[in-house]
Amino acid sequence: MFLQIIQFFVDTIYWLANIVPLPAFVFLSSLIEEIIAPIPSPLVMTLTGSIAAMQGVGWVYAVILIAIGALGKTIGGLTLYVIADKGKSIIMRRFGKFLKISSRDIELVGKRLSKGWKDDIALFLLYAVPITPTSLVSAACGLIKTNIRTFLIAMFCGSIVRNIFYFYLGFTGVEILELINQNIGEWEKISYILILVIIIAIFVSIYLHRRKNTI
């Protein structure tokens, strides 16, 4: 059932590619791809690159498409950020007292990670590296309430770098494109697990810290 739902969204992206102008396609599809995390991340921009190549677009138009894709992805990421932030508050109000963790405790982690340019660059790189599951990063940023300005700038700029990579693969029609996409998909799965482990570790650390202080 789950795979059928994901396939529906993948088919929707291909359908959009055939009925809407390329700028509208890359914006809408990038937004959908960011929110619906299991959609393969290379799909939208490699497809955009392939269509752009068939249309014979120039480099200026290509840059515009890449930027539009980054904008759509950033808006999708912001949606996940808000959902994670609001969801955390609701869950903590109901169950925080049992876990001895509050929303403030979690948000203190975000404040500690938003104090310097090194943290900003680290967040930028997370969005720029192709194998990173950006949807999970966006949700994690909302969970710990990373500085919203830092989050938006890092995601937009990182998404541009990421989009250039995928767009180039699609535009040049690299023969090993399918193999690369599959390998990236496998690495993304590993990255999902690693980031989930980090998130769990943060919660455990907060819990142990609060427990120690109450003893």
C-alpha positions as CSV (number, residue, x, y, z in Angstrom):
1,M,0.0,0.0,0.0
2,F,2.8,2.4,1.0
3,L,4.7,1.7,-2.2
4,Q,1.6,2.3,-4.2
5,I,1.1,5.7,-2.6
6,I,4.7,6.7,-3.4
7,Q,4.3,5.4,-7.0
8,F,1.2,7.6,-7.3
9,F,3.2,10.7,-6.5
10,V,6.0,9.7,-8.8
11,D,3.5,9.2,-11.6
12,T,2.0,12.6,-10.7
13,I,5.4,14.2,-11.2
14,Y,5.7,12.6,-14.7
15,W,2.2,13.7,-15.5
16,L,3.0,17.3,-14.5
17,A,6.0,17.2,-16.8
18,N,3.7,16.6,-19.8
19,I,1.1,19.2,-19.1
20,V,2.6,22.3,-17.5
21,P,5.4,24.7,-18.5
22,L,8.9,23.7,-17.4
23,P,9.2,26.5,-14.7
24,A,5.9,25.5,-13.1
25,F,6.8,21.8,-13.3
26,V,10.2,22.3,-11.5
27,F,8.6,24.4,-8.8
28,L,5.6,22.2,-8.0
29,S,7.5,19.0,-8.3
30,S,10.4,20.2,-6.1
31,L,7.8,21.2,-3.5
32,I,6.1,17.8,-3.6
33,E,9.4,15.9,-3.6
34,E,10.5,17.7,-0.4
35,I,7.3,17.1,1.5
36,I,6.8,13.5,0.3
37,A,10.1,12.3,1.5
38,P,10.2,8.7,0.0
39,I,10.1,10.2,-3.6
40,P,13.6,9.7,-5.1
41,S,15.4,13.0,-4.7
42,P,17.2,12.9,-8.1
43,L,13.8,12.5,-10.0
44,V,12.7,16.1,-10.3
45,M,15.9,17.8,-11.3
46,T,17.3,15.1,-13.6
47,L,13.9,15.0,-15.4
48,T,14.0,18.8,-15.6
49,G,17.5,18.6,-17.0
50,S,16.4,16.1,-19.6
51,I,13.4,18.2,-20.7
52,A,15.6,21.3,-20.8
53,A,18.1,19.5,-23.1
54,M,15.3,18.4,-25.4
55,Q,14.0,22.0,-25.6
56,G,17.5,23.3,-26.3
57,V,17.4,25.9,-23.5
58,G,20.4,28.2,-22.8
59,W,22.4,28.4,-19.7
60,V,20.6,31.5,-18.4
61,Y,17.3,29.7,-18.5
62,A,18.9,26.7,-16.9
63,V,20.1,28.8,-14.0
64,I,16.6,30.2,-13.6
65,L,15.1,26.6,-13.5
66,I,17.7,25.5,-10.9
67,A,16.8,28.6,-8.7
68,I,13.0,27.9,-9.1
69,G,13.6,24.3,-8.1
70,A,15.5,25.4,-5.0
71,L,12.7,27.9,-4.1
72,G,10.0,25.1,-4.4
73,K,12.2,22.8,-2.3
74,T,12.7,25.4,0.3
75,I,9.0,26.1,0.6
76,G,8.4,22.4,1.0
77,G,11.2,22.3,3.6
78,L,9.6,25.2,5.5
79,T,6.3,23.3,5.5
80,L,8.0,20.4,7.2
81,Y,9.8,22.7,9.6
82,V,6.5,24.3,10.7
83,I,4.7,20.9,11.0
84,A,7.6,19.5,13.1
85,D,7.7,22.6,15.3
86,K,3.9,22.6,15.9
87,G,3.7,18.9,16.3
88,K,6.5,18.8,18.8
89,S,4.7,21.4,20.9
90,I,1.4,19.4,20.9
91,I,3.2,16.1,21.8
92,M,5.3,17.7,24.5
93,R,2.2,19.3,26.1
94,R,0.6,15.9,26.4
95,F,3.5,13.6,27.0
96,G,6.4,15.8,28.0
97,K,5.7,15.5,31.8
98,F,6.0,11.7,31.6
99,L,9.3,11.9,29.7
100,K,10.4,14.9,31.8
101,I,11.2,16.8,28.6
102,S,9.7,20.1,27.5
103,S,9.7,21.9,24.2
104,R,12.1,24.4,25.6
105,D,14.6,21.6,26.4
106,I,14.5,20.5,22.8
107,E,14.7,24.0,21.4
108,L,17.8,24.7,23.5
109,V,19.6,22.2,21.3
110,G,18.7,24.4,18.2
111,K,20.0,27.5,20.0
112,R,23.3,25.8,20.7
113,L,23.6,24.8,17.1
114,S,22.9,28.3,15.7
115,K,25.7,30.3,17.3
116,G,28.4,30.5,14.6
117,W,29.3,30.4,11.0
118,K,30.5,26.8,11.3
119,D,27.1,25.6,12.2
120,D,25.6,27.6,9.3
121,I,28.0,26.0,6.9
122,A,27.3,22.5,8.3
123,L,23.6,23.0,7.7
124,F,24.3,24.3,4.1
125,L,26.4,21.2,3.4
126,L,23.7,18.9,4.6
127,Y,21.4,20.4,2.0
128,A,24.0,20.5,-0.7
129,V,25.2,16.9,-0.6
130,P,23.1,14.8,-2.9
131,I,22.9,11.7,-0.5
132,T,21.4,13.7,2.4
133,P,17.6,13.1,3.0
134,T,16.7,16.8,3.1
135,S,13.1,16.2,4.2
136,L,14.4,14.7,7.4
137,V,16.9,17.5,7.9
138,S,14.0,20.0,7.5
139,A,11.8,18.2,10.0
140,A,14.8,18.0,12.5
141,C,15.4,21.7,12.1
142,G,11.8,22.4,13.0
143,L,12.0,20.0,15.9
144,I,14.9,21.8,17.5
145,K,13.7,25.1,16.2
146,T,16.8,26.1,14.3
147,N,17.0,29.9,13.6
148,I,14.5,30.3,10.8
149,R,16.7,32.8,8.8
150,T,19.7,30.4,9.0
151,F,17.5,27.5,8.0
152,L,16.0,29.2,5.0
153,I,19.3,30.6,3.7
154,A,21.1,27.3,4.2
155,M,18.4,25.3,2.5
156,F,18.0,27.6,-0.5
157,C,21.7,27.9,-1.2
158,G,22.4,24.2,-0.5
159,S,19.5,23.2,-2.8
160,I,20.9,25.3,-5.6
161,V,24.2,23.3,-5.4
162,R,22.3,20.0,-5.2
163,N,20.1,21.0,-8.1
164,I,23.1,21.9,-10.3
165,F,24.4,18.4,-9.8
166,Y,21.2,16.6,-10.7
167,F,20.3,19.1,-13.5
168,Y,23.7,18.5,-15.1
169,L,23.2,14.7,-15.1
170,G,19.8,15.0,-16.7
171,F,20.9,17.7,-19.2
172,T,23.9,15.8,-20.4
173,G,22.1,12.5,-20.6
174,V,24.8,10.6,-18.9
175,E,24.6,6.9,-19.7
176,I,25.1,5.8,-16.2
177,L,22.4,8.2,-14.9
178,E,20.1,5.4,-13.8
179,L,22.9,3.6,-12.0
180,I,23.9,6.8,-10.2
181,N,20.3,7.5,-9.2
182,Q,19.9,4.0,-7.7
183,N,23.2,4.3,-5.8
184,I,22.2,7.7,-4.4
185,G,18.9,6.2,-3.4
186,E,20.7,3.5,-1.4
187,W,23.0,6.1,0.3
188,E,19.9,8.2,1.2
189,K,18.4,5.2,3.0
190,I,21.6,4.9,5.1
191,S,21.5,8.7,5.7
192,Y,17.9,8.4,6.9
193,I,19.0,5.9,9.5
194,L,22.0,7.9,10.6
195,I,19.9,11.1,11.1
196,L,17.2,9.2,12.9
197,V,19.8,7.8,15.3
198,I,21.1,11.4,15.9
199,I,17.6,12.6,16.7
200,I,17.0,9.8,19.1
201,A,20.4,10.4,20.7
202,I,19.5,14.1,21.2
203,F,16.2,13.1,23.0
204,V,18.1,10.5,25.1
205,S,20.7,13.1,26.0
206,I,18.1,15.7,27.0
207,Y,16.2,13.1,29.1
208,L,19.4,12.0,30.9
209,H,20.4,15.6,31.6
210,R,17.0,16.5,33.0
211,R,17.0,13.3,35.1
212,K,20.4,14.0,36.5
213,N,19.4,17.5,37.5
214,T,16.3,16.2,39.3
215,I,18.1,13.6,41.3
